[in-house]
């Protein structure tokens, strides 16, 4: 082919290619013009509204509330508040390095860390720092940096601070994820947290959303609200009185549980030392987070004598007038067991056994029914297993009674050598206060979903443990303890109150057998008015240092709270 012809073909092809390139360039320019000029505001709005979409995908945590018995209004004690955060839309940032350095100085973050985050151009929403201070917010506003925006997010807030802190727990971080830790926040994490939404969108081969394509969003489902059975006024009083008692006796701590024996509903549940869930990170000893009322295994001591006596009464092996001769001590399996006062009281009735809190008398009552039957009743009363309350709880320990060692059964009859929780003790006394019926303890009155649908908790009778006759008899014997025995300081003028003291030794912590010296737990558990019990209450004081016995620590604390409850409930005196 001649050179001229080849040149013509070459020029022709070059012209065609040039035209194609110009056409392609024109399409790109046209597309950019549409995106940046014609639809520029829409494009920018899309980037700026990414967080609005994001917020619709994040569920709002459900609240925990109390009902005010006077106004019947619900009062949130665990709710959500707005906290500001700063986030970036990387595509909108003009100078990445300068922006990173400027932000780093304000947020007190490494500039390299900020630069790495804002350099992810493909991302439409990049959180940089949460829970900003007022000063940080204002500085960021004043900087007016392109691609840097402020917004707010829900943060858990506890308006009553330390009130009911052990029951509530708190929301914190675990493995970089914000979840409920301890208490109700932990046990109802899934229910309270709700369910986050989802976003479906059409993407190109690089994984980026195709502008103008369809988008499907499934909104978040907010969490369920929990309404508690706790009475705010009584709870506040219980915490106040408990704190004062712990301080007065220079004790390590203590707990109070108040329940309705007819339903099992928890009226108050307090423990001290307490903490502010808003400032949980400032607590030095994480053991403070543990709810001692449900998790605090302890040897109950003489409060357990009422359980032993009730079992013997139910089996018709003793009556309140049955007698035995107290020699002051017993020798069992080469162990010498004495009364707490070290005295021999001679001929004593079963009522006097409870009045004087005689260890030998509890062993006598246990021996009348035998070890096997005794253990059967302990299990019927709910010991050695969880109560089923909607809180983390321990189950106690009856392992010492698995064998046939006589001394273990003997000490268990007066509450040593086994462990229980304060809530289990309350449940067992509810049986005596409720005609022999065991009720399941509960603290959730209702659950309310975002639509307003309410699920009420119904009281559950677990079993009929005692007959009505036995329940009445043991109640009368416990009234005598308050009238004539060691529980006199738990009494309330004008009312018949039933109850029992307990002063228990504390096992050694080094794993060796035996108990700690100069350390005890004083408790009092009872109910009233005995004719129609409206409450069962346990008070526990750990390691009081000024006095030895519960009659001087837990009993007067019980009496003060009982008087307040009777007045608060407007219950008229039943005696002169």
HUZIPE-V46330 format. One record per pair of residues at least 12 apart in sequence whose C-alpha atoms are under 6 Angstrom apart, sorted by the first residue. I is the first residue (numbers start at 1). J is the second residue. Records with the same first field share a line. If there is no record, write none. Layout:
BEGIN
I: J + J
END
This chain:
BEGIN
56: 219
57: 196 + 197 + 219 + 220
58: 196 + 220
59: 194 + 195 + 196 + 220 + 221 + 222
60: 222
61: 192 + 193 + 223
62: 192 + 223 + 224 + 225
63: 78 + 79 + 225
64: 76 + 77 + 78 + 225 + 226 + 227
65: 77 + 227
66: 227 + 228
77: 158 + 159 + 160
78: 157 + 158
79: 156 + 157
80: 154 + 155 + 156 + 157
81: 154 + 155
82: 152 + 153 + 154
83: 131 + 152 + 153
84: 131 + 132 + 151 + 152
85: 129 + 130 + 131 + 132 + 150 + 151 + 152
86: 128 + 129 + 149 + 150
87: 126 + 127 + 128 + 148 + 149
88: 125 + 126 + 147 + 148
89: 124 + 125 + 147
90: 118 + 121
91: 121
92: 147
93: 146 + 147
100: 114 + 115
161: 276
162: 275 + 276
166: 291
167: 183
168: 183 + 184 + 185
169: 181 + 182 + 183 + 185
170: 185 + 277
183: 391
191: 223 + 224
192: 223 + 224
193: 223
194: 221 + 222 + 223
195: 220 + 221
196: 220
197: 218 + 219 + 220
198: 217 + 218
199: 216 + 217
200: 215 + 216
201: 215
224: 448 + 449
225: 447 + 448
226: 447
227: 444 + 445 + 446
228: 443 + 444 + 445
229: 266 + 443 + 444 + 445
230: 266 + 267 + 268
231: 267
235: 268
239: 270
249: 544 + 545 + 546
250: 544 + 545
251: 542 + 543 + 544
252: 542 + 543
253: 272 + 273 + 542
254: 271 + 272 + 540 + 541 + 542
255: 270 + 271 + 539 + 540
256: 269 + 270 + 538 + 539
257: 269 + 537 + 538
258: 536 + 537
259: 535 + 536
260: 535
261: 430 + 434
262: 434
263: 459
264: 439 + 440 + 441
265: 441 + 442 + 443
266: 443
293: 422 + 423
294: 393 + 421 + 423
295: 393 + 394
296: 421
297: 396 + 419 + 420 + 421
298: 419 + 420
299: 416 + 418 + 419
300: 415 + 504
301: 414 + 415 + 416 + 502 + 503 + 504
302: 414 + 415 + 502
303: 500 + 501 + 502
304: 414 + 415
305: 362 + 414
308: 413
314: 470
317: 368
320: 350 + 351
321: 349
322: 349 + 350
323: 348 + 349
324: 347 + 348
325: 346 + 347
326: 344 + 345 + 346
327: 344
328: 343 + 344
332: 407
339: 358 + 359
351: 477
355: 481 + 485
356: 485
359: 414
362: 413 + 414
363: 410 + 413
381: 428
384: 396 + 397 + 398
389: 441 + 442
396: 419 + 420
397: 418 + 419
398: 418
432: 471
435: 468 + 471
436: 464 + 465 + 466 + 467 + 468 + 471
437: 463 + 464 + 465
438: 461 + 462 + 463
439: 460 + 461 + 462
440: 460
445: 457
478: 498 + 499
479: 497 + 498
486: 551
487: 501 + 551
489: 555 + 556
490: 555 + 556 + 558 + 559
491: 559
492: 563
494: 573 + 574 + 575 + 576
495: 573 + 574 + 575
496: 529 + 530
497: 528 + 529 + 530
498: 526 + 527
499: 525 + 526
500: 524 + 525
501: 523 + 524 + 550
502: 522 + 523 + 550
503: 521 + 522 + 549 + 550
504: 520 + 521
505: 520
506: 520
519: 543
520: 543
521: 541 + 542 + 543
522: 540 + 541 + 550 + 554
523: 539 + 540 + 550 + 554
524: 538 + 539 + 554 + 555
525: 537 + 538
539: 554
540: 554
END
